[in-house]
């Protein structure tokens, strides 16, 4: 029996799936994902009469890969932004991308290069200064290709791909000054995209990471995140798997 079915029988689970990127699809913008995630938990408890949610119901956060933006940032920011949510007793996350600048550099030119374009668009949606710079720096011959995801869903995998895949493309080549924006806006990108800087969560965390992950940073960056959280007083259990991607811990 799948563990999810077993848990559903043993205990009553209420699943909360927030739109953590928000109305402006601010993909990879850590603080915004934290606010939306924590606000969604507040809303769930305020809606308790409709969903039979007890006021002291134990709450656990979970996210994988890009979902870690919501889980990890919410865990860090809960003590300051939502200290009343003492019902949160733990968080689990897999394949964390601790530093968006490093992830961009690591993915660029590889199989998952397309993620870089989505990340840049998400940040542009949240930071007007970056939006203006990127739009002006974008080469005309790549404008349609770059802004395409703003008007449609992402491509399908395993079928005839429309639009064409951006795998193994150099996304920095879309811009007049290449990846200069990574350094011009380094402080902003660090503030919105580097985990472990805000503080340690007040509850235990379980972090797991494949040692051969092809999407997020080399595992050394996750190792550093764990060290940063522990040095700030966090209670972290960290497990490495000899694999590319592990979906379920």
N, C-alpha and C positions, 0 to 999 in steps of 0.2 A: 504494500500500500504506500503511495506517495506520502511523504511527510506532511505535505499541506493538507491532505485528506485526513490524516491522523490527528493533526492539530485541530482541525475543524470539528472533529468528533469530541475530542477531550475538552476543549475550551471554546468559548464563544469569541470569535475574532471579528473585529470591526476594522476594515481596511480603508485607510484614508490616502488618496492619491492626489496630491495638490498639483495645480498648474504652476509649478515653481518658477518657470521662466516668465510668467506674467503675460499681460496683453501685448507687450512689445517684443515677445520672444527673445529675451535677453540671455541667450545661451552663453554659458561659461562666466556669467557675472555673479560671483560668489555671494556678496552681501544681499543682493536682491533675492537669490534663491533661498537664503536663510530666512529673510523676512516673510516670504510667501509660505514657506514650509511651516514656520512657527505660527503664523497667522491662521493657517489652515487647521492646525491642531487646536488653537483657541476656538475657532469656529465650530469644530467638531464637539468640543465640550459645551459650548453655548447652545448647541443643537441637540443636547443629550436626550431631551424628552422624545424626540422623533426617532432616535436610533438606539434607545435603551442603553446609553452609555453612562456608566456610573462615574460620579465626580472624581473618584480615586482610581479609576481604571489605569492599570499600568500600560505605559506607552513605549514602544520601541521604534526607532528610526532604522530604515534600511535603504541602501542605494548601491547600484553597481555602475561602474564606469562614469558616464556623465551624470548619472543619478547621485553620485557621490558629492557633486557640487551642492545638492540640496542637503544631503545627510550630514556631511562633514561641516559645512559652514553653519548649518542650523545648530549642530552640537556645540561648536565653538561660541556662537553668539547667544545661545539660550540664556546663560547666566546674566547677561546685560540687557538683552532685548525682551526676553520673556521669562523673568525669574519666577513668576507664579506657576509656570508649568512644571511643577515638581513631580508630576505623574510620569515624566520621561525617565525611564530607568536604565536605558542602554541604547547603543547604536551599533549597527553592523554595516560594513561597507567593503566592496571588493573592486579591485582595479582602479584605485584612486588616481586622478590626474592632479598632483599637488601643486603644479606650477604651469600656468597656461602658456607662458613664454617658452619654457622648455618643451612642452608638448608640441607646440607649433614647430619648433626647430626639428624635433625628433620625427614628426609625422611628414614634414614637407618632403615631397619627392618620392614618398613611399606609397604603399597600397592604400593607405587611409588619408592621403593628402586632402581629400575633399572635406574632411572634418575641419581643416584649417579655415576654409572659406566660410563654413557655417559659423565657426567661432568668431571670426572677424565681423561678420554680419551681426551676430548677436551682441557683440560689444558696441558696434556702431549704433545699434538700437537704443543703447543705454547711456552712451557717453557722447554728447553732441560734438565736443571738440575733436574726438577721434573720427566721428562720422564725417565731419567736414574735411579733415585732412585726407582720409582714405578716398573719399569721392573725388577730390581734386587730384590725387596722386594716381588714380586708376587710369590705365591706358585705355584709349577708346576701343581698341580691338578686342578687349576683354570685358567691356562693360556689360554686354548682354549675358555673357557666360557667368560673370560674377554675381549679378543681381538676379539671375534666374531663380534661385531658391526662394526669393522673396515672393514669387508669384505662383509657386507650385510645391508639391511634395517632393521629397528626395527620391532619387532613382530606386528602382526595385533591384534586388539582388537575385542572381540566378535565372533571370529571364532576359529577353531582349531589352537592353538598357536605353531608355529614353528619359532624360537627356543622356548623352554619352558620359561615361565614367571619367572622373578626374583623377583616377588612380595613377600614381607615379608622375603626377604633374608638379611643377615647381610653382606653387601659388604665389610666391614672392615675385615671380616674373610678370605677374599681372600689373605691377605697380612701377611707376617711373623710378622710384628710389628703392626698389626691392623691399627688404624687410626692415628698412630704417625705422618704420613706425614702432617696432618692438623696443627700440632704444630711445626714441623720441618721447614715448609715453611710458617709459619703464616704471616710473613711480606709480602711475595710475594702474597699470597692469598688475603690479605687485599688490596693490591695495585691494583689487577686485579678484585676483586670480592666484594668489599664493596662500595655500592652507597652512595652518599652524602658527599664524602670527597674532591672532586675536587673543588667544588664551586657551586653556584646557577645559574640556567639558567637565561637568560636575558628576557625570555618570560614566560607567565603564564603556569602553569601545572595543569592538572586534574588527580588526582590519586584515584582509587577506589579499594577496597579490601573486599573480603568476610571474615567475622569474623571466619568462620569455615573451612578455606582453608586447605586441607589435603596434599598439595604439598610443598608450600613455607613456610617460617618461621612463627611461631606464630605471630599474628597481632601486638604484641608489637614491633617487629623489624621494621615493616612498619611505625608504629607510630613514632619511633625514626628517620627514614629516613625523614619523613615530618618535624619533629622538626629541624633536621639538615639543611634541605633546607631553611626553614623559617628563622632560625637564621643567615644564610648567605645572607639573603635579598631576597630570592625567593618568588614568588607569587604563592601559592599552594592552590587549593581547594581540600579537602580530604573528601571522602565519604566512609563510611563503610556500607556493606550490611550484613544482618543476613542470611548468606548462605555460602556454600562451595566455589562455583565458579560462577562468573558473567562474561559472555563473552562480552556483549555489555553494555556500560554505559547508 
